[in-house]
């Protein structure tokens, strides 16, 4: 049974939710309830539970504040929010604070609530044993895996260890290092990890089970880094706990070697932007199947790049925030916040989807010589109607958009790679290096070589 506590400041509502909803039918036992956030925290201080179910609007400590505090104090717990608000910003703020799902209190019809609780139970069972469990072995059998927390930075290795102990750390190809228990001396690995800056490092305390050499454990970590890390970690949460056995179990489940064509097709259909069920199904498939993170993030990054240069939405989004989404638990709510941006235009959903497919086609391979006629044909629209609708949804005309997209890609390549300027020009669809430099200077105020020197990461 999943052990849960429910917090809601309205007495009758709280008791009704505990007693009348079919929690036990789906393996959830609500063993406690609390009238506010501080009472919930007081109970959790003496009882180990698996799930917090909390109202968002409570006096004193709000539901959002409670979510954040539970995430900090009890990282193995999962949270679900109760809300009367179906407006997306409320729900997304809760998801960013760590909630895995939500229940709308004004929509408690039998079929709806059964599906919601079943979904929550399934998510809990899927995540059981992956990460965030309390250590069960002595400190002298625990290694610490340090992973750089920021996407584009590499902090100094093995902080806080003297030179002799740091020599025992194993550098991992996927980034970070693995520090064996022997390096900590009398310091407990958990105490060591708690002193690290969570903005620089994520630390995974690993129970070795008394049977893994540090070299073998490093191999387990390398494999886990290719799949599990992306889906299990969250930015800003410094310390996690798991075991070598759980990591091996997760590695055995992660058998996908490529992104499935069906998942790729679902994403690029963009139906999920306009249909709530399609969105939920897509997110659930990603969480459940855990596609290879490099291929999945490349697909999503391509779409975000296409959207970034749509003038109609570019100022409504924190694009720097997207670049900092290192893990799926950061990226998922960010993707959710994008959904309302392409609504409210005087165009049908079908037309909007065609236009979004168009810019996705362009962004997927900028080396091609795209004409408005070719793209309009690809998405099944006449050239003149495509041109009018494109300006409405995207905010600039077709040629201006393609130019902005190409220059944006060029900026990325100049900042992040050592590609020669002529090669950058080719990859961005410019056949002539001199013409590329001229356009780049017109758009940015600097030549490509000058831009690289000033902005190199």
ZIVEN-V542780 format. One record per pair of residues at least 12 apart in sequence whose C-alpha atoms are under 10 Angstrom apart, sorted by the first residue. I is the first residue (numbers start at 0). J is the second residue. If there is no record, write none. Layout:
i->I j->J
i->I j->J
This chain:
i->0 j->23
i->0 j->25
i->0 j->26
i->0 j->27
i->0 j->28
i->0 j->29
i->0 j->49
i->0 j->120
i->0 j->124
i->1 j->22
i->1 j->23
i->1 j->25
i->1 j->26
i->1 j->27
i->1 j->28
i->1 j->29
i->1 j->30
i->1 j->48
i->1 j->49
i->1 j->50
i->1 j->120
i->1 j->123
i->1 j->124
i->2 j->26
i->2 j->27
i->2 j->28
i->2 j->29
i->2 j->30
i->2 j->31
i->2 j->46
i->2 j->47
i->2 j->48
i->2 j->49
i->2 j->50
i->2 j->51
i->2 j->76
i->3 j->22
i->3 j->27
i->3 j->28
i->3 j->29
i->3 j->30
i->3 j->31
i->3 j->32
i->3 j->47
i->3 j->48
i->3 j->49
i->3 j->50
i->3 j->51
i->3 j->52
i->3 j->76
i->3 j->77
i->3 j->78
i->4 j->17
i->4 j->28
i->4 j->29
i->4 j->30
i->4 j->31
i->4 j->32
i->4 j->33
i->4 j->39
i->4 j->42
i->4 j->43
i->4 j->48
i->4 j->49
i->4 j->50
i->4 j->51
i->4 j->52
i->4 j->53
i->4 j->78
i->5 j->17
i->5 j->29
i->5 j->30
i->5 j->31
i->5 j->32
i->5 j->33
i->5 j->34
i->5 j->35
i->5 j->36
i->5 j->39
i->5 j->50
i->5 j->51
i->5 j->52
i->5 j->53
i->5 j->54
i->5 j->78
i->5 j->79
i->5 j->80
i->5 j->81
i->6 j->31
i->6 j->32
i->6 j->33
i->6 j->34
i->6 j->35
i->6 j->36
i->6 j->37
i->6 j->38
i->6 j->39
i->6 j->40
i->6 j->51
i->6 j->52
i->6 j->53
i->6 j->54
i->6 j->55
i->6 j->57
i->6 j->62
i->6 j->65
i->6 j->80
i->6 j->81
i->7 j->32
i->7 j->33
i->7 j->34
i->7 j->35
i->7 j->36
i->7 j->39
i->7 j->52
i->7 j->53
i->7 j->54
i->7 j->55
i->7 j->56
i->7 j->57
i->7 j->58
i->7 j->62
i->7 j->81
i->8 j->32
i->8 j->33
i->8 j->34
i->8 j->35
i->8 j->36
i->8 j->53
i->8 j->54
i->8 j->55
i->8 j->56
i->8 j->57
i->8 j->58
i->9 j->33
i->9 j->34
i->9 j->35
i->9 j->54
i->9 j->57
i->10 j->32
i->10 j->33
i->10 j->34
i->12 j->104
i->13 j->32
i->13 j->33
i->13 j->34
i->13 j->53
i->13 j->54
i->14 j->32
i->14 j->33
i->16 j->29
i->16 j->32
i->16 j->81
i->16 j->104
i->16 j->107
i->17 j->29
i->17 j->30
i->17 j->31
i->17 j->32
i->20 j->107
i->20 j->109
i->20 j->112
i->20 j->113
i->20 j->116
i->21 j->109
i->21 j->112
i->21 j->113
i->21 j->116
i->21 j->117
i->22 j->112
i->22 j->113
i->22 j->116
i->22 j->117
i->22 j->120
i->23 j->116
i->24 j->113
i->24 j->116
i->24 j->117
i->24 j->120
i->25 j->113
i->25 j->114
i->25 j->116
i->25 j->117
i->25 j->118
i->25 j->119
i->25 j->120
i->25 j->121
i->26 j->116
i->26 j->117
i->26 j->120
i->26 j->121
i->26 j->124
i->27 j->49
i->27 j->50
i->27 j->116
i->27 j->117
i->27 j->119
i->27 j->120
i->27 j->123
i->28 j->49
i->28 j->50
i->29 j->48
i->29 j->50
i->29 j->51
i->29 j->52
i->30 j->48
i->31 j->43
i->31 j->46
i->31 j->48
i->31 j->51
i->32 j->51
i->32 j->52
i->32 j->53
i->33 j->53
i->34 j->53
i->34 j->54
i->34 j->57
i->34 j->58
i->35 j->53
i->35 j->54
i->35 j->56
i->35 j->57
i->35 j->58
i->35 j->59
i->35 j->60
i->35 j->61
i->35 j->62
i->35 j->65
i->36 j->53
i->36 j->54
i->36 j->55
i->36 j->57
i->36 j->58
i->36 j->59
i->36 j->60
i->36 j->61
i->36 j->62
i->36 j->63
i->36 j->64
i->36 j->65
i->36 j->66
i->36 j->68
i->36 j->69
i->37 j->59
i->37 j->60
i->37 j->61
i->37 j->65
i->38 j->60
i->39 j->51
i->39 j->53
i->39 j->65
i->39 j->69
i->40 j->65
i->40 j->68
i->40 j->69
i->40 j->72
i->43 j->69
i->43 j->72
i->43 j->73
i->44 j->72
i->44 j->73
i->47 j->73
i->47 j->75
i->47 j->76
i->48 j->73
i->48 j->75
i->48 j->76
i->48 j->77
i->49 j->73
i->49 j->74
i->49 j->75
i->49 j->76
i->49 j->77
i->49 j->78
i->49 j->123
i->49 j->127
i->50 j->69
i->50 j->75
i->50 j->76
i->50 j->77
i->50 j->78
i->50 j->79
i->50 j->119
i->50 j->120
i->50 j->123
i->51 j->65
i->51 j->66
i->51 j->69
i->51 j->76
i->51 j->77
i->51 j->78
i->51 j->79
i->51 j->80
i->51 j->98
i->52 j->66
i->52 j->77
i->52 j->78
i->52 j->79
i->52 j->80
i->52 j->81
i->52 j->98
i->52 j->100
i->52 j->101
i->52 j->102
i->53 j->65
i->53 j->66
i->53 j->78
i->53 j->79
i->53 j->80
i->53 j->81
i->53 j->82
i->53 j->98
i->53 j->101
i->53 j->102
i->54 j->79
i->54 j->80
i->54 j->81
i->54 j->82
i->54 j->83
i->54 j->101
i->54 j->102
i->54 j->103
i->54 j->104
i->55 j->79
i->55 j->80
i->55 j->81
i->55 j->82
i->55 j->83
i->55 j->84
i->55 j->89
i->55 j->90
i->55 j->93
i->56 j->80
i->56 j->81
i->56 j->82
i->56 j->83
i->56 j->84
i->62 j->80
i->62 j->81
i->62 j->82
i->62 j->93
i->62 j->96
i->63 j->80
i->63 j->89
i->63 j->92
i->63 j->93
i->63 j->94
i->63 j->95
i->63 j->96
i->63 j->97
i->63 j->98
i->64 j->93
i->64 j->96
i->65 j->78
i->65 j->96
i->66 j->78
i->66 j->79
i->66 j->80
i->66 j->93
i->66 j->94
i->66 j->95
i->66 j->96
i->66 j->97
i->66 j->98
i->67 j->93
i->67 j->95
i->67 j->96
i->67 j->97
i->67 j->98
i->68 j->96
i->69 j->96
i->69 j->97
i->70 j->96
i->70 j->97
i->70 j->98
i->70 j->236
i->71 j->97
i->71 j->235
i->71 j->236
i->71 j->237
i->71 j->238
i->73 j->131
i->73 j->132
i->73 j->133
i->74 j->97
i->74 j->130
i->74 j->131
i->74 j->132
i->74 j->133
i->74 j->236
i->74 j->237
i->74 j->238
i->74 j->239
i->74 j->240
i->75 j->126
i->75 j->127
i->75 j->128
i->75 j->129
i->75 j->130
i->75 j->131
i->75 j->132
i->75 j->133
i->75 j->239
i->75 j->240
i->75 j->241
i->76 j->97
i->76 j->98
i->76 j->123
i->76 j->131
i->76 j->132
i->77 j->97
i->77 j->98
i->77 j->99
i->77 j->100
i->77 j->119
i->77 j->122
i->77 j->123
i->77 j->126
i->78 j->93
i->78 j->94
i->78 j->96
i->78 j->97
i->78 j->98
i->78 j->99
i->78 j->100
i->78 j->101
i->78 j->119
i->78 j->123
i->79 j->93
i->79 j->94
i->79 j->97
i->79 j->98
i->79 j->99
i->79 j->100
i->79 j->101
i->79 j->102
i->79 j->116
i->79 j->119
i->80 j->93
i->80 j->94
i->80 j->97
i->80 j->98
i->80 j->99
i->80 j->100
i->80 j->101
i->80 j->102
i->80 j->103
i->80 j->104
i->81 j->93
i->81 j->100
i->81 j->101
i->81 j->102
i->81 j->103
i->81 j->104
i->81 j->105
i->82 j->101
i->82 j->102
i->82 j->103
i->82 j->104
i->82 j->105
i->82 j->106
i->83 j->102
i->83 j->103
i->83 j->104
i->83 j->105
i->83 j->106
i->84 j->102
i->84 j->103
i->84 j->104
i->84 j->105
i->85 j->101
i->85 j->102
i->85 j->103
i->85 j->104
i->85 j->105
i->85 j->106
i->87 j->335
i->87 j->336
i->87 j->338
i->87 j->339
i->88 j->335
i->88 j->336
i->88 j->339
i->90 j->102
i->90 j->103
i->90 j->332
i->90 j->335
i->90 j->336
i->91 j->331
i->91 j->332
i->91 j->333
i->91 j->334
i->91 j->335
i->91 j->336
i->92 j->332
i->92 j->333
i->92 j->336
i->93 j->332
i->94 j->328
i->94 j->329
i->94 j->331
i->94 j->332
i->94 j->333
i->94 j->335
i->95 j->233
i->95 j->328
i->95 j->329
i->95 j->330
i->95 j->331
i->95 j->332
i->95 j->333
i->96 j->329
i->96 j->332
i->97 j->233
i->97 j->328
i->97 j->329
i->97 j->332
i->98 j->328
i->99 j->119
i->99 j->122
i->99 j->123
i->99 j->328
i->100 j->115
i->100 j->116
i->100 j->118
i->100 j->119
i->100 j->122
i->101 j->115
i->101 j->116
i->101 j->119
i->102 j->115
i->102 j->116
i->102 j->119
i->103 j->115
i->118 j->283
i->121 j->287
i->122 j->283
i->122 j->286
i->122 j->287
i->125 j->286
i->125 j->287
i->126 j->230
i->126 j->231
i->126 j->249
i->126 j->286
i->126 j->287
i->127 j->245
i->128 j->241
i->128 j->242
i->128 j->244
i->128 j->245
i->128 j->246
i->128 j->248
i->128 j->249
i->129 j->227
i->129 j->228
i->129 j->230
i->129 j->231
i->129 j->240
i->129 j->241
i->129 j->242
i->129 j->244
i->129 j->245
i->129 j->246
i->129 j->247
i->129 j->248
i->129 j->249
i->130 j->203
i->130 j->204
i->130 j->205
i->130 j->227
i->130 j->228
i->130 j->231
i->130 j->232
i->130 j->239
i->130 j->240
i->130 j->241
i->130 j->242
i->130 j->245
i->130 j->246
i->130 j->249
i->131 j->203
i->131 j->204
i->131 j->231
i->131 j->232
i->131 j->238
i->131 j->239
i->131 j->240
i->131 j->241
i->131 j->242
i->132 j->204
i->132 j->205
i->132 j->239
i->132 j->240
i->132 j->241
i->132 j->242
i->132 j->245
i->133 j->204
i->133 j->205
i->133 j->206
i->133 j->239
i->133 j->240
i->133 j->241
i->133 j->242
i->134 j->189
i->134 j->204
i->134 j->205
i->134 j->206
i->134 j->239
i->134 j->240
i->134 j->241
i->134 j->242
i->135 j->205
i->135 j->206
i->135 j->208
i->135 j->240
i->135 j->241
i->135 j->242
i->136 j->205
i->136 j->206
i->136 j->207
i->136 j->208
i->136 j->209
i->136 j->242
i->137 j->187
i->137 j->206
i->137 j->207
i->137 j->208
i->137 j->209
i->138 j->180
i->138 j->181
i->138 j->183
i->138 j->185
i->138 j->186
i->138 j->187
i->138 j->188
i->138 j->189
i->138 j->204
i->138 j->205
i->138 j->206
i->139 j->179
i->139 j->180
i->139 j->181
i->139 j->182
i->139 j->183
i->139 j->184
i->139 j->185
i->139 j->186
i->139 j->187
i->139 j->188
i->139 j->206
i->139 j->207
i->139 j->209
i->140 j->179
i->140 j->180
i->140 j->181
i->140 j->188
i->140 j->205
i->140 j->206
i->140 j->207
i->140 j->208
i->140 j->209
i->140 j->210
i->140 j->211
i->141 j->178
i->141 j->179
i->141 j->180
i->141 j->181
i->141 j->183
i->141 j->187
i->141 j->188
i->141 j->189
i->141 j->203
i->141 j->204
i->141 j->205
i->141 j->206
i->141 j->207
i->141 j->208
i->141 j->209
i->141 j->240
i->141 j->241
i->141 j->242
i->141 j->243
i->142 j->168
i->142 j->177
i->142 j->178
i->142 j->179
i->142 j->180
i->142 j->181
i->142 j->182
i->142 j->183
i->142 j->188
i->142 j->189
i->142 j->203
i->142 j->204
i->142 j->205
i->142 j->206
i->142 j->207
i->142 j->213
i->142 j->216
i->142 j->242
i->142 j->243
i->143 j->157
i->143 j->168
i->143 j->176
i->143 j->177
i->143 j->178
i->143 j->179
i->143 j->180
i->143 j->182
i->143 j->183
i->143 j->188
i->143 j->189
i->143 j->191
i->143 j->192
i->143 j->201
i->143 j->202
i->143 j->203
i->143 j->204
i->143 j->205
i->143 j->206
i->143 j->238
i->143 j->239
i->143 j->240
i->144 j->157
i->144 j->168
i->144 j->169
i->144 j->170
i->144 j->171
i->144 j->175
i->144 j->176
i->144 j->177
i->144 j->178
i->144 j->179
i->144 j->192
i->144 j->200
i->144 j->201
i->144 j->202
i->144 j->203
i->144 j->204
i->144 j->205
i->144 j->216
i->144 j->217
i->144 j->220
i->144 j->238
i->144 j->239
i->145 j->157
i->145 j->158
i->145 j->170
i->145 j->171
i->145 j->174
i->145 j->175
i->145 j->176
i->145 j->177
i->145 j->178
i->145 j->192
i->145 j->195
i->145 j->199
i->145 j->200
i->145 j->201
i->145 j->202
i->145 j->203
i->145 j->204
i->145 j->237
i->145 j->238
i->146 j->171
i->146 j->173
i->146 j->174
i->146 j->175
i->146 j->176
i->146 j->177
i->146 j->199
i->146 j->200
i->146 j->201
i->146 j->202
i->146 j->203
i->146 j->224
i->146 j->228
i->146 j->237
i->147 j->174
i->147 j->175
i->147 j->176
i->147 j->197
i->147 j->198
i->147 j->199
i->147 j->200
i->147 j->201
i->147 j->202
i->147 j->325
i->148 j->175
i->148 j->196
i->148 j->197
i->148 j->198
i->148 j->199
i->148 j->200
i->148 j->201
i->148 j->202
i->148 j->232
i->148 j->233
i->148 j->234
i->148 j->235
i->148 j->236
i->148 j->237
i->148 j->323
i->148 j->325
i->148 j->326
i->149 j->197
i->149 j->198
i->149 j->199
i->149 j->200
i->149 j->201
i->149 j->234
i->149 j->235
i->149 j->322
i->149 j->323
i->149 j->324
i->149 j->325
i->150 j->199
i->150 j->234
i->150 j->322
i->150 j->323
i->150 j->324
i->150 j->325
i->150 j->326
i->151 j->322
i->151 j->323
i->151 j->325
i->151 j->415
i->151 j->456
i->152 j->199
i->152 j->456
i->153 j->174
i->153 j->175
i->153 j->199
i->153 j->200
i->154 j->175
i->154 j->199
i->154 j->200
i->155 j->175
i->155 j->199
i->155 j->200
i->156 j->168
i->156 j->170
i->156 j->175
i->156 j->176
i->156 j->200
i->157 j->169
i->157 j->170
i->157 j->175
i->157 j->176
i->157 j->177
i->157 j->178
i->157 j->200
i->158 j->191
i->158 j->194
i->158 j->195
i->158 j->196
i->158 j->200
i->159 j->183
i->159 j->191
i->159 j->192
i->159 j->194
i->159 j->195
i->160 j->178
i->160 j->182
i->160 j->183
i->160 j->191
i->161 j->182
i->161 j->183
i->163 j->182
i->164 j->178
i->164 j->179
i->164 j->181
i->164 j->182
i->164 j->183
i->164 j->184
i->165 j->178
i->165 j->179
i->165 j->182
i->165 j->183
i->166 j->178
i->166 j->182
i->167 j->179
i->167 j->180
i->167 j->181
i->167 j->182
i->167 j->213
i->168 j->180
i->168 j->181
i->168 j->182
i->168 j->213
i->169 j->213
i->169 j->214
i->169 j->216
i->169 j->217
i->170 j->217
i->171 j->217
i->171 j->218
i->171 j->220
i->171 j->221
i->171 j->224
i->172 j->217
i->172 j->218
i->172 j->220
i->172 j->221
i->172 j->224
i->173 j->220
i->173 j->221
i->173 j->222
i->173 j->223
i->173 j->224
i->173 j->225
i->174 j->221
i->174 j->224
i->175 j->200
i->175 j->201
i->175 j->202
i->176 j->202
i->176 j->217
i->176 j->220
i->177 j->202
i->177 j->203
i->177 j->204
i->177 j->205
i->177 j->213
i->177 j->214
i->177 j->216
i->177 j->217
i->177 j->220
i->178 j->204
i->178 j->213
i->178 j->217
i->179 j->205
i->179 j->207
i->179 j->212
i->179 j->213
i->179 j->214
i->179 j->216
i->179 j->217
i->180 j->204
i->180 j->205
i->180 j->206
i->180 j->207
i->180 j->213
i->188 j->202
i->188 j->203
i->188 j->204
i->188 j->205
i->189 j->202
i->189 j->203
i->189 j->204
i->189 j->238
i->189 j->239
i->189 j->240
i->192 j->204
i->192 j->237
i->192 j->238
i->192 j->239
i->193 j->237
i->193 j->238
i->194 j->237
i->194 j->238
i->195 j->237
i->195 j->238
i->196 j->235
i->196 j->236
i->196 j->237
i->197 j->234
i->197 j->235
i->197 j->236
i->197 j->237
i->197 j->238
i->198 j->234
i->198 j->235
i->198 j->236
i->198 j->237
i->199 j->234
i->199 j->235
i->199 j->237
i->200 j->234
i->200 j->235
i->200 j->236
i->200 j->237
i->200 j->238
i->201 j->232
i->201 j->233
i->201 j->234
i->201 j->235
i->201 j->236
i->201 j->237
i->201 j->238
i->201 j->239
i->202 j->232
i->202 j->236
i->202 j->237
i->202 j->238
i->202 j->239
i->202 j->240
i->203 j->228
i->203 j->232
i->203 j->237
i->203 j->238
i->203 j->239
i->203 j->240
i->203 j->241
i->203 j->242
i->204 j->238
i->204 j->239
i->204 j->240
i->204 j->241
i->204 j->242
i->204 j->243
i->205 j->220
i->205 j->239
i->205 j->240
i->205 j->241
i->205 j->242
i->205 j->243
i->205 j->244
i->205 j->245
i->205 j->246
i->206 j->240
i->206 j->241
i->206 j->242
i->206 j->243
i->206 j->244
i->206 j->245
i->207 j->241
i->207 j->242
i->207 j->243
i->207 j->244
i->208 j->242
i->208 j->243
i->208 j->244
i->209 j->243
i->210 j->243
i->211 j->243
i->211 j->244
i->215 j->243
i->216 j->243
i->216 j->246
i->216 j->247
i->219 j->243
i->219 j->244
i->219 j->246
i->219 j->247
i->219 j->250
i->220 j->243
i->220 j->246
i->220 j->247
i->220 j->250
i->221 j->250
i->222 j->246
i->222 j->247
i->222 j->249
i->222 j->250
i->222 j->251
i->222 j->253
i->223 j->246
i->223 j->247
i->223 j->248
i->223 j->249
i->223 j->250
i->223 j->251
i->223 j->253
i->224 j->246
i->224 j->250
i->224 j->292
i->225 j->250
i->225 j->253
i->225 j->291
i->225 j->292
i->225 j->293
i->226 j->249
i->226 j->250
i->226 j->252
i->226 j->253
i->226 j->254
i->226 j->255
i->226 j->289
i->226 j->290
i->226 j->291
i->226 j->292
i->226 j->293
i->227 j->246
i->227 j->249
i->227 j->250
i->227 j->252
i->227 j->253
i->227 j->289
i->227 j->290
i->227 j->291
i->227 j->292
i->228 j->246
i->228 j->292
i->228 j->325
i->228 j->326
i->228 j->327
i->229 j->289
i->229 j->291
i->229 j->292
i->229 j->293
i->229 j->296
i->229 j->325
i->229 j->326
i->229 j->327
i->229 j->328
i->229 j->329
i->230 j->285
i->230 j->286
i->230 j->287
i->230 j->289
i->230 j->290
i->230 j->292
i->230 j->325
i->230 j->326
i->230 j->327
i->230 j->328
i->230 j->329
i->230 j->330
i->231 j->286
i->231 j->326
i->231 j->327
i->231 j->328
i->232 j->325
i->232 j->326
i->232 j->327
i->232 j->328
i->232 j->329
i->233 j->324
i->233 j->325
i->233 j->326
i->233 j->327
i->233 j->328
i->233 j->329
i->233 j->330
i->234 j->323
i->234 j->324
i->234 j->325
i->234 j->326
i->234 j->327
i->234 j->328
i->234 j->329
i->235 j->329
i->252 j->288
i->252 j->289
i->253 j->288
i->253 j->289
i->253 j->290
i->253 j->291
i->254 j->288
i->254 j->289
i->254 j->290
i->254 j->291
i->255 j->288
i->255 j->289
i->255 j->290
i->255 j->291
i->256 j->290
i->256 j->291
i->256 j->294
i->257 j->290
i->257 j->291
i->257 j->292
i->257 j->293
i->257 j->294
i->257 j->295
i->258 j->288
i->258 j->289
i->258 j->290
i->258 j->291
i->258 j->292
i->258 j->293
i->258 j->294
i->258 j->295
i->258 j->298
i->259 j->288
i->259 j->290
i->259 j->291
i->259 j->294
i->259 j->295
i->262 j->281
i->262 j->284
i->262 j->285
i->262 j->288
i->262 j->290
i->262 j->295
i->263 j->294
i->263 j->295
i->263 j->298
i->263 j->299
i->265 j->277
i->265 j->278
i->265 j->280
i->265 j->281
i->266 j->278
i->266 j->281
i->266 j->282
i->266 j->298
i->266 j->299
i->266 j->302
i->267 j->298
i->267 j->299
i->267 j->302
i->267 j->352
i->267 j->355
i->267 j->356
i->267 j->359
i->267 j->360
i->268 j->352
i->268 j->353
i->268 j->355
i->268 j->356
i->269 j->338
i->269 j->348
i->269 j->349
i->269 j->351
i->269 j->352
i->269 j->353
i->269 j->355
i->269 j->356
i->269 j->359
i->270 j->348
i->270 j->349
i->270 j->351
i->270 j->352
i->271 j->335
i->271 j->338
i->271 j->352
i->272 j->334
i->272 j->335
i->272 j->337
i->272 j->338
i->272 j->339
i->272 j->340
i->272 j->341
i->272 j->342
i->272 j->348
i->272 j->351
i->272 j->352
i->273 j->338
i->273 j->339
i->273 j->341
i->273 j->342
i->273 j->348
i->273 j->349
i->273 j->351
i->273 j->352
i->274 j->338
i->274 j->348
i->275 j->338
i->278 j->335
i->278 j->338
i->282 j->331
i->282 j->334
i->282 j->335
i->285 j->327
i->285 j->331
i->286 j->327
i->286 j->328
i->286 j->331
i->289 j->327
i->292 j->326
i->292 j->327
i->295 j->327
i->296 j->325
i->296 j->326
i->296 j->327
i->296 j->330
i->297 j->363
i->298 j->359
i->298 j->363
i->299 j->330
i->299 j->334
i->300 j->321
i->300 j->322
i->300 j->362
i->300 j->363
i->301 j->358
i->301 j->359
i->301 j->360
i->301 j->361
i->301 j->362
i->301 j->363
i->301 j->364
i->302 j->355
i->302 j->356
i->302 j->358
i->302 j->359
i->302 j->360
i->302 j->362
i->302 j->363
i->303 j->318
i->303 j->321
i->303 j->322
i->303 j->334
i->303 j->337
i->303 j->359
i->303 j->362
i->304 j->318
i->304 j->358
i->304 j->359
i->304 j->362
i->304 j->363
i->304 j->404
i->304 j->407
i->304 j->408
i->305 j->355
i->305 j->356
i->305 j->357
i->305 j->358
i->305 j->359
i->305 j->360
i->305 j->361
i->305 j->362
i->305 j->363
i->305 j->400
i->305 j->401
i->305 j->403
i->305 j->404
i->305 j->407
i->305 j->408
i->306 j->318
i->306 j->337
i->306 j->341
i->306 j->355
i->306 j->358
i->306 j->359
i->306 j->362
i->306 j->393
i->306 j->404
i->307 j->403
i->307 j->404
i->307 j->407
i->308 j->358
i->308 j->393
i->308 j->394
i->308 j->395
i->308 j->399
i->308 j->400
i->308 j->401
i->308 j->402
i->308 j->403
i->308 j->404
i->308 j->405
i->308 j->407
i->309 j->358
i->309 j->389
i->309 j->390
i->309 j->392
i->309 j->393
i->309 j->394
i->309 j->395
i->309 j->396
i->309 j->400
i->309 j->401
i->309 j->403
i->309 j->404
i->310 j->390
i->310 j->392
i->310 j->393
i->310 j->394
i->310 j->395
i->310 j->396
i->310 j->400
i->310 j->403
i->311 j->340
i->311 j->341
i->311 j->390
i->311 j->391
i->311 j->392
i->311 j->393
i->311 j->394
i->311 j->395
i->312 j->337
i->312 j->340
i->312 j->341
i->312 j->392
i->312 j->393
i->312 j->394
i->313 j->340
i->313 j->393
i->313 j->394
i->315 j->337
i->315 j->340
i->316 j->333
i->316 j->336
i->316 j->337
i->316 j->340
i->317 j->333
i->320 j->333
i->321 j->333
i->321 j->334
i->341 j->355
i->341 j->392
i->341 j->393
i->342 j->392
i->343 j->392
i->344 j->388
i->344 j->391
i->344 j->392
i->345 j->388
i->345 j->391
i->345 j->392
i->346 j->388
i->346 j->391
i->346 j->392
i->350 j->378
i->350 j->379
i->350 j->380
i->350 j->385
i->350 j->388
i->350 j->389
i->350 j->392
i->351 j->388
i->351 j->389
i->351 j->391
i->351 j->392
i->351 j->393
i->352 j->378
i->353 j->375
i->353 j->377
i->353 j->378
i->353 j->379
i->353 j->380
i->353 j->385
i->353 j->388
i->353 j->389
i->354 j->374
i->354 j->375
i->354 j->378
i->354 j->380
i->354 j->385
i->354 j->386
i->354 j->388
i->354 j->389
i->354 j->392
i->354 j->393
i->355 j->378
i->355 j->389
i->355 j->392
i->355 j->393
i->356 j->374
i->356 j->377
i->356 j->378
i->357 j->371
i->357 j->373
i->357 j->374
i->357 j->375
i->357 j->376
i->357 j->377
i->357 j->378
i->357 j->385
i->357 j->389
i->358 j->374
i->358 j->389
i->358 j->393
i->358 j->397
i->358 j->400
i->358 j->401
i->358 j->404
i->360 j->374
i->360 j->377
i->360 j->378
i->361 j->374
i->361 j->400
i->361 j->401
i->361 j->404
i->361 j->405
i->362 j->401
i->362 j->404
i->362 j->405
i->362 j->408
i->362 j->427
i->364 j->426
i->364 j->427
i->364 j->428
i->365 j->401
i->365 j->404
i->365 j->405
i->365 j->408
i->365 j->425
i->365 j->426
i->365 j->427
i->365 j->428
i->365 j->429
i->366 j->405
i->366 j->424
i->366 j->425
i->366 j->426
i->366 j->427
i->366 j->428
i->366 j->429
i->366 j->430
i->367 j->425
i->367 j->426
i->367 j->427
i->367 j->428
i->367 j->429
i->368 j->428
i->368 j->429
i->368 j->430
i->369 j->397
i->369 j->398
i->369 j->401
i->369 j->428
i->370 j->397
i->370 j->398
i->370 j->401
i->371 j->383
i->371 j->385
i->371 j->386
i->371 j->396
i->371 j->397
i->371 j->398
i->371 j->401
i->372 j->385
i->372 j->386
i->374 j->397
i->375 j->389
i->385 j->397
i->401 j->428
i->402 j->427
i->402 j->428
i->402 j->438
i->402 j->439
i->402 j->442
i->403 j->439
i->403 j->442
i->404 j->427
i->405 j->424
i->405 j->426
i->405 j->427
i->405 j->428
i->405 j->429
i->405 j->435
i->405 j->439
i->406 j->424
i->406 j->427
i->406 j->428
i->406 j->429
i->406 j->435
i->406 j->438
i->406 j->439
i->406 j->440
i->406 j->442
i->406 j->443
i->407 j->427
i->407 j->439
i->407 j->442
i->407 j->443
i->408 j->423
i->408 j->424
i->408 j->426
i->408 j->427
i->409 j->423
i->409 j->424
i->409 j->425
i->409 j->426
i->409 j->427
i->409 j->428
i->409 j->435
i->409 j->439
i->409 j->447
i->410 j->423
i->410 j->439
i->410 j->443
i->410 j->447
i->410 j->450
i->410 j->451
i->410 j->454
i->410 j->455
i->411 j->423
i->411 j->451
i->411 j->454
i->411 j->455
i->411 j->456
i->412 j->424
i->412 j->426
i->412 j->427
i->412 j->451
i->412 j->455
i->413 j->447
i->413 j->448
i->413 j->449
i->413 j->450
i->413 j->451
i->413 j->452
i->413 j->454
i->413 j->455
i->413 j->456
i->414 j->450
i->414 j->451
i->414 j->452
i->414 j->453
i->414 j->454
i->414 j->455
i->414 j->456
i->415 j->451
i->415 j->454
i->415 j->455
i->415 j->456
i->416 j->451
i->416 j->455
i->416 j->456
i->417 j->451
i->417 j->455
i->419 j->448
i->420 j->432
i->420 j->433
i->420 j->435
i->420 j->436
i->420 j->447
i->420 j->448
i->420 j->451
i->421 j->433
i->421 j->435
i->421 j->436
i->423 j->435
i->423 j->447
i->424 j->436
i->424 j->439
i->424 j->447
i->435 j->447
i->436 j->448
